[in-house]
Amino acid sequence: MEHTGLNDLLTCLTFDSKIHIAVVFLRNSGNIKTELSDIFSCHSKPFCAHMKKTPEGYEKCFVCRNEALNQAVSERKPFGRFCINGVYEYCHPVIYENEVVAVIFLGNIIKGKCEGETEAFSGTFIFDVPDEITEKIAYTVDNHIKLLLSEYAKVGTSYSPLVRNIINFIEESLYSDVSVNEIASLFNYNEKYIGKLFKSQTGFTVKEYLNKRRLDNAEKLLRNTKIPITEISSKSGFNNVTYFNRLFKKHFNLSPKDYRKAIKK
Protein backbone atom coordinates (compact mmCIF):
# COMPACT_ATOMS: atom_id res chain seq x y z
CA MET A 1 0.00 0.00 0.00
CA GLU A 2 1.34 3.42 -0.97
CA HIS A 3 1.12 6.02 1.80
CA THR A 4 0.61 9.75 1.30
CA GLY A 5 3.82 11.77 1.52
CA LEU A 6 4.18 14.22 4.39
CA ASN A 7 4.17 17.26 2.09
CA ASP A 8 0.83 16.20 0.59
CA LEU A 9 -0.65 15.59 4.03
CA LEU A 10 0.35 19.07 5.24
CA THR A 11 -1.03 20.58 2.03
CA CYS A 12 -4.39 18.96 2.73
CA LEU A 13 -4.41 19.87 6.43
CA THR A 14 -3.75 23.54 5.70
CA PHE A 15 -5.93 23.87 2.60
CA ASP A 16 -8.06 27.03 2.80
CA SER A 17 -6.78 27.60 6.34
CA LYS A 18 -4.58 30.32 7.79
CA ILE A 19 -2.97 27.97 10.30
CA HIS A 20 0.65 27.19 9.46
CA ILE A 21 2.43 23.87 9.97
CA ALA A 22 6.20 23.51 9.80
CA VAL A 23 8.28 20.43 10.57
CA VAL A 24 11.98 20.49 11.42
CA PHE A 25 13.65 17.08 11.11
CA LEU A 26 16.63 16.30 13.32
CA ARG A 27 19.34 13.68 13.53
CA ASN A 28 19.48 11.12 10.71
CA SER A 29 15.71 10.97 10.36
CA GLY A 30 13.58 11.18 7.25
CA ASN A 31 13.27 9.68 3.79
CA ILE A 32 11.88 10.47 0.36
CA LYS A 33 8.32 10.43 1.75
CA THR A 34 9.06 13.02 4.44
CA GLU A 35 10.79 15.57 2.21
CA LEU A 36 9.12 18.98 2.46
CA SER A 37 8.81 22.08 0.32
CA ASP A 38 10.07 25.35 1.79
CA ILE A 39 6.61 26.41 2.92
CA PHE A 40 6.44 23.54 5.40
CA SER A 41 10.06 23.55 6.56
CA CYS A 42 10.14 27.10 7.93
CA HIS A 43 7.91 29.84 9.32
CA SER A 44 6.68 31.39 6.09
CA LYS A 45 3.37 33.22 6.62
CA PRO A 46 3.13 36.95 5.67
CA PHE A 47 3.70 38.32 9.18
CA CYS A 48 6.75 36.08 9.73
CA ALA A 49 8.18 37.11 6.35
CA HIS A 50 7.63 40.77 7.25
CA MET A 51 9.34 40.48 10.63
CA LYS A 52 12.34 38.72 9.03
CA LYS A 53 12.92 41.42 6.39
CA THR A 54 15.73 43.10 8.33
CA PRO A 55 18.83 41.27 9.62
CA GLU A 56 17.92 42.34 13.17
CA GLY A 57 14.36 41.06 12.83
CA TYR A 58 15.54 37.84 11.23
CA GLU A 59 18.06 37.23 14.02
CA LYS A 60 15.38 37.70 16.70
CA CYS A 61 13.00 35.30 14.94
CA PHE A 62 15.79 32.78 14.39
CA VAL A 63 16.86 32.83 18.05
CA CYS A 64 13.23 32.59 19.18
CA ARG A 65 12.54 29.61 16.89
CA ASN A 66 15.69 27.81 18.06
CA GLU A 67 14.79 28.35 21.72
CA ALA A 68 11.50 26.56 21.06
CA LEU A 69 13.30 23.86 19.08
CA ASN A 70 15.79 23.21 21.88
CA GLN A 71 13.03 23.23 24.51
CA ALA A 72 11.06 20.61 22.55
CA VAL A 73 14.16 18.43 22.21
CA SER A 74 15.25 18.73 25.84
CA GLU A 75 11.82 18.47 27.52
CA ARG A 76 10.45 15.88 25.05
CA LYS A 77 6.85 17.03 25.49
CA PRO A 78 4.45 19.38 23.64
CA PHE A 79 3.91 22.97 24.76
CA GLY A 80 2.28 26.18 23.58
CA ARG A 81 3.97 29.56 23.65
CA PHE A 82 3.96 33.07 22.23
CA CYS A 83 6.81 33.97 19.93
CA ILE A 84 8.86 37.12 20.42
CA ASN A 85 6.40 39.02 18.20
CA GLY A 86 3.27 37.93 20.07
CA VAL A 87 2.03 35.17 17.75
CA TYR A 88 0.99 31.89 19.36
CA GLU A 89 2.38 28.53 18.26
CA TYR A 90 2.14 24.96 19.46
CA CYS A 91 5.37 22.93 19.49
CA HIS A 92 5.27 19.14 19.40
CA PRO A 93 8.35 16.85 19.47
CA VAL A 94 8.09 13.63 17.47
CA ILE A 95 9.66 10.78 19.45
CA TYR A 96 10.52 7.69 17.43
CA GLU A 97 12.58 4.79 18.78
CA ASN A 98 13.18 6.88 21.91
CA GLU A 99 14.77 9.78 20.01
CA VAL A 100 13.37 13.21 19.14
CA VAL A 101 13.49 12.94 15.36
CA ALA A 102 11.47 16.05 14.45
CA VAL A 103 9.61 18.99 15.91
CA ILE A 104 6.19 20.06 14.59
CA PHE A 105 5.28 23.76 14.79
CA LEU A 106 1.64 24.87 14.46
CA GLY A 107 1.48 28.63 14.30
CA ASN A 108 0.17 31.85 12.78
CA ILE A 109 -2.40 31.88 15.61
CA ILE A 110 -3.59 34.94 17.50
CA LYS A 111 -5.05 34.50 20.97
CA GLY A 112 -7.44 37.36 21.66
CA LYS A 113 -6.93 40.33 19.35
CA CYS A 114 -4.12 41.74 17.24
CA GLU A 115 -1.93 44.34 18.90
CA GLY A 116 1.10 46.32 17.74
CA GLU A 117 2.68 45.20 14.48
CA THR A 118 0.31 42.26 14.10
CA GLU A 119 -2.64 44.61 13.47
CA ALA A 120 -1.62 45.32 9.87
CA PHE A 121 -1.68 41.56 9.19
CA SER A 122 -4.92 40.75 11.02
CA GLY A 123 -6.48 39.30 7.86
CA THR A 124 -3.68 36.74 7.49
CA PHE A 125 -3.96 35.13 10.96
CA ILE A 126 -6.23 32.45 12.36
CA PHE A 127 -7.80 33.40 15.70
CA ASP A 128 -8.37 31.51 18.96
CA VAL A 129 -7.80 27.95 17.77
CA PRO A 130 -8.81 25.64 20.68
CA ASP A 131 -5.88 23.79 22.24
CA GLU A 132 -7.52 20.44 21.60
CA ILE A 133 -7.57 21.18 17.86
CA THR A 134 -3.87 22.05 17.67
CA GLU A 135 -3.11 18.95 19.73
CA LYS A 136 -5.14 16.70 17.39
CA ILE A 137 -3.50 18.18 14.29
CA ALA A 138 -0.05 17.69 15.83
CA TYR A 139 -0.78 14.07 16.77
CA THR A 140 -2.12 13.39 13.27
CA VAL A 141 1.12 14.67 11.74
CA ASP A 142 3.19 12.88 14.43
CA ASN A 143 1.56 9.53 13.69
CA HIS A 144 1.99 9.94 9.94
CA ILE A 145 5.67 10.82 10.31
CA LYS A 146 6.24 7.66 12.37
CA LEU A 147 4.37 5.60 9.76
CA LEU A 148 6.51 6.99 6.95
CA LEU A 149 9.74 6.49 8.89
CA SER A 150 8.78 2.89 9.54
CA GLU A 151 7.43 1.96 6.10
CA TYR A 152 10.03 3.75 3.97
CA ALA A 153 13.17 3.31 6.08
CA LYS A 154 15.11 1.79 3.19
CA VAL A 155 14.01 4.22 0.48
CA GLY A 156 17.01 6.41 -0.31
CA THR A 157 17.27 10.04 -1.40
CA SER A 158 19.92 12.10 -3.17
CA TYR A 159 21.39 12.92 0.25
CA SER A 160 21.32 10.99 3.48
CA PRO A 161 18.52 12.15 5.83
CA LEU A 162 21.05 13.80 8.14
CA VAL A 163 22.60 15.87 5.35
CA ARG A 164 19.16 16.77 3.97
CA ASN A 165 18.04 17.91 7.43
CA ILE A 166 21.18 20.04 7.84
CA ILE A 167 20.61 21.60 4.40
CA ASN A 168 17.03 22.46 5.37
CA PHE A 169 18.27 23.98 8.63
CA ILE A 170 20.88 26.02 6.76
CA GLU A 171 18.21 27.39 4.40
CA GLU A 172 16.33 28.67 7.45
CA SER A 173 19.58 30.03 8.92
CA LEU A 174 21.04 31.96 5.96
CA TYR A 175 20.81 35.38 7.60
CA SER A 176 22.01 34.37 11.04
CA ASP A 177 25.55 33.85 12.28
CA VAL A 178 25.05 30.14 12.96
CA SER A 179 28.16 28.02 13.50
CA VAL A 180 28.97 24.43 12.57
CA ASN A 181 29.32 23.68 16.27
CA GLU A 182 25.77 24.90 16.92
CA ILE A 183 24.43 22.71 14.12
CA ALA A 184 26.33 19.69 15.44
CA SER A 185 24.99 20.32 18.94
CA LEU A 186 21.40 20.66 17.77
CA PHE A 187 21.56 17.50 15.66
CA ASN A 188 23.41 15.65 18.43
CA TYR A 189 26.33 14.52 16.28
CA ASN A 190 30.07 15.07 16.47
CA GLU A 191 31.15 18.20 14.56
CA LYS A 192 33.93 16.37 12.67
CA TYR A 193 31.57 13.54 11.71
CA ILE A 194 28.99 15.99 10.36
CA GLY A 195 31.71 17.88 8.48
CA LYS A 196 33.07 14.78 6.75
CA LEU A 197 29.64 13.37 5.92
CA PHE A 198 28.38 16.70 4.57
CA LYS A 199 31.40 17.24 2.35
CA SER A 200 31.37 13.68 1.04
CA GLN A 201 27.80 14.13 -0.21
CA THR A 202 27.70 17.79 -1.26
CA GLY A 203 31.31 18.54 -2.14
CA PHE A 204 31.29 21.45 0.32
CA THR A 205 32.07 21.87 3.99
CA VAL A 206 29.10 23.09 6.01
CA LYS A 207 30.66 26.56 6.21
CA GLU A 208 31.38 26.63 2.46
CA TYR A 209 27.81 25.62 1.67
CA LEU A 210 26.39 28.22 4.04
CA ASN A 211 28.54 30.95 2.47
CA LYS A 212 27.65 29.79 -1.05
CA ARG A 213 23.92 30.08 -0.33
CA ARG A 214 24.45 33.50 1.26
CA LEU A 215 26.43 34.69 -1.76
CA ASP A 216 23.70 33.41 -4.09
CA ASN A 217 21.24 35.56 -2.15
CA ALA A 218 23.57 38.57 -2.35
CA GLU A 219 23.90 38.11 -6.13
CA LYS A 220 20.10 38.20 -6.50
CA LEU A 221 19.90 41.39 -4.44
CA LEU A 222 22.63 43.03 -6.54
CA ARG A 223 20.85 42.02 -9.71
CA ASN A 224 17.29 42.92 -8.71
CA THR A 225 17.54 45.82 -6.24
CA LYS A 226 19.29 49.15 -5.81
CA ILE A 227 19.97 48.82 -2.09
CA PRO A 228 23.53 49.69 -0.92
CA ILE A 229 26.17 46.97 -0.87
CA THR A 230 26.66 47.36 2.88
CA GLU A 231 22.97 46.57 3.35
CA ILE A 232 23.16 43.63 0.96
CA SER A 233 26.06 42.28 2.99
CA SER A 234 24.00 42.51 6.16
CA LYS A 235 20.84 41.09 4.56
CA SER A 236 22.85 38.11 3.33
CA GLY A 237 24.14 37.15 6.77
CA PHE A 238 27.59 38.78 6.62
CA ASN A 239 28.43 40.98 9.59
CA ASN A 240 31.67 42.21 8.02
CA VAL A 241 31.38 43.94 4.63
CA THR A 242 35.12 43.55 3.92
CA TYR A 243 34.84 39.78 4.41
CA PHE A 244 31.70 39.79 2.23
CA ASN A 245 33.50 41.67 -0.57
CA ARG A 246 36.42 39.25 -0.46
CA LEU A 247 34.22 36.14 -0.58
CA PHE A 248 31.99 37.58 -3.32
CA LYS A 249 34.97 38.41 -5.53
CA LYS A 250 36.42 34.95 -5.01
CA HIS A 251 33.09 33.33 -5.93
CA PHE A 252 32.04 35.57 -8.87
CA ASN A 253 35.45 36.91 -10.01
CA LEU A 254 34.18 40.47 -9.54
CA SER A 255 33.68 42.68 -6.51
CA PRO A 256 30.01 43.36 -5.63
CA LYS A 257 30.39 46.93 -6.95
CA ASP A 258 31.91 45.79 -10.27
CA TYR A 259 29.36 42.96 -10.58
CA ARG A 260 26.49 45.42 -10.26
CA LYS A 261 28.06 47.66 -12.91
CA ALA A 262 28.62 44.71 -15.25
CA ILE A 263 25.01 43.46 -15.18
CA LYS A 264 23.70 46.96 -15.96
CA LYS A 265 25.64 47.17 -19.23
N, C-alpha and C positions, 0 to 999 in steps of 0.2 A: 504493500500500500504506500502510495506517495503522499507525504505530509506537506502541508503548506509551509513555505519558507517564512522566516520571521519577518522579513520586510513586508511581505504580502499581508501577514496577520496585522501588523501595526498600521498598515494602510487602511485596512478594513475597520479596525477599532477606532481610528481617528477620522474616518470619513464624515464630512459635514459636521465636524466637531472642532471646537477651538482648544480643546485639551491637547497638550503635547506630550508625547512619549519619546524618551531617548533611552538607549541602552548602551552602557559602557562595558565592554568585555575585558576581563583581566586574565592574567596568567596565560597558560597555553590552551585557552578554551575557545571553542567555536569551530565552525566548518562552513562548507559552501552554503548550507541552508540557513545559517545565522548571519550571513553577511548583510550589512545594512547600507542604505544610501545615506548621504550626508544629513538629510533632514531628521533621521532617526538616531544618529550617532552623536548629535550635539544639540545644545539649546538654540533653536533656530527660529522662534516666533518673532514677529515684528518688534515687540518691545525689547526682547533680548538683543536682537540685531542692532537696534538703536543705541542701547546702553553700551554695546561693545564697539561703537564707531571710533572712539578715541583710545589711544594706548592705555591711558589711565583707567578708563571705564572697562576696557577689556581685561586689564590686570585684576581689577576688583572682582569682576564676574568669574574669572578663571580661578582665583584664590578661593572664592566662595564655593564654587562648584567642587573644587578639590577637597575642601573641608568636609563637605557632605559625603563625597566619595570615600574619604578616609574613615569617617565616622561609620558609614555603612559596613566597611570592611572590618573595622576593629570591633564594633559592637555586634555585628552579625544579626541584626534585627531591624525591621522596618521602622521608619519614623517620619513625621511630617515636620516641616519647618518653613520659615519665611526666608527668602534669599535676601541679600544685602540691599536689594531695591524694592523690597516689600511684596514680592510675588510669592505665593504659596506653592510648594511642591512636596510630593510624597516620594520618599526614597526607599527602595526595597532591594536588599541584597539577595542574589540568587545563590543558594548553597547547593552544590552538587558534589557528591562523593566527599563530603565534609570540607570542601573548600569554597570560598566566595569566588565564583567564576564570572560574575557580572553584577552590575548594579542598574536597576530600572529607575528612571526618573519620570514621574508624572507631574507636569507643571503647567504654567500659563494660567494659574488659578488665582482669582482674587477672592479673599474672604472679607465680606462686608462691602465697602465701596472703594472706588479708586481715589487715591490721594497723591499729591505731588506730581511727579513726572509720569505716573501711570495714567493720569486723567486723559491725556491726549491719545492714549491707545485703548480707551475703555471699550471700544467696539471690537477689539481683537482678543479680549480675554473671555474665559468662561468663569462664571460667578458661583460661589458657594456650593461646590460639588461635595455631597455628603462623603464623610470618611469611608463609609462602608462601600461606596462605589469605587473610590480610588483603590481601596484594598482589593476588591474583586477583580478590577482590571489588572492590577499588579500580579495577583496570583494566577490569573489566566495567562499572562505573558510568561511568568515564572515557570509554570507547568509546561508550556509549549517549548521554552528554551531547553528544559531538561529532556523532553521527548526528542528534540532534534539532536541534542548532544549524544543521547543514547543510540538513536537509530542511524545516525550518519557519522559515527565516530571515525570510520575508515575512509570517508570521502574526502579526498585532498583538495587543496586550492593552490593558486599560484604561489602563495606564501604560506608558511606554517601559521597556525592560529596566533601564536605569540607575536610573530613579526607583524601580522595583519592588525592585531590589537594595538601594538605600539605605533604603527603608521596612523591608525585612526586617532590615537591619543595625540600624536604630533600635529595632525591636521587641526585639532581643537586647541592646540597650544602654540600656534605659529607666532602669535604676537606677545607671548610671555617669555620671560627669561628662564625657561625650564631647563634643568640640567639632566645629563644622562644618569647621574646618581639618583635624582628624584624619580625618574622613570623606573629605574631598577628597583628602588624601594617600594614604589606603588605596586609593581607587578610581582614583587617578592621573588626576584631572581638576582643572581650575582651580576654585577655591572659588567665584568669581563665576559661572562657567558653571553649576556644579551648583545654586547658589542660584536663578538665573533659571529654569533648566529645572524644578526641583522646584516652584517657586511657580506656574509656568505650568500645571502638570498637576494640582497638588493644591490650589492656592489658599492654601497656607501656605509660609512660609519653612521651612527645615530646623529652625531653632531653635523656631519656633512649633509645628511639628508634633510635635517631641520633647516640648515642654512640654505640649501638648494630651494626648498619650498618657500622660504622667506624671500629669497632673491627673485623667484618667479612672480611672487606677489608684487615686489617692488617694480619689476619690469612692466607689469600691467598698469600700475599706477603712473609710471613715467609715460607710458604710451597713451593712456586714456584720460589723464587729468593734467591740470596745470598747477597742482599744489607744490610747494617748495620741496627741494630734495631733503632738507633736514626733517621735514614732516613725513616724507615718504620713508625715510630711514626709521623713524619712530613707529610709524604705522605698520612697518614690516617686522617689528620685533628687535630692531637693533638700537641699543642704547647709546652707541658711540658712532657718530656719523663718519669719522675717519676710518674706522674698522669696516663700516658698511661700504664706503667708497672703494676700499682696497679689495674687499671680497667681490663686489659687483664688477670691477674692472677685470679681475682674474677670471670671473665666470663668463662675462660677455665681451671681453677684449676692448671695452670702452668704459670710461668713467660714466657715472650716471648723467652728468651734465652733457658730455659728448654724445651719449646714447640718445638723449632727448633731442639734441640738435639733429642727429643723423636721421631719426625717424620722421622729422618734420620736413625734410628735403623732398 
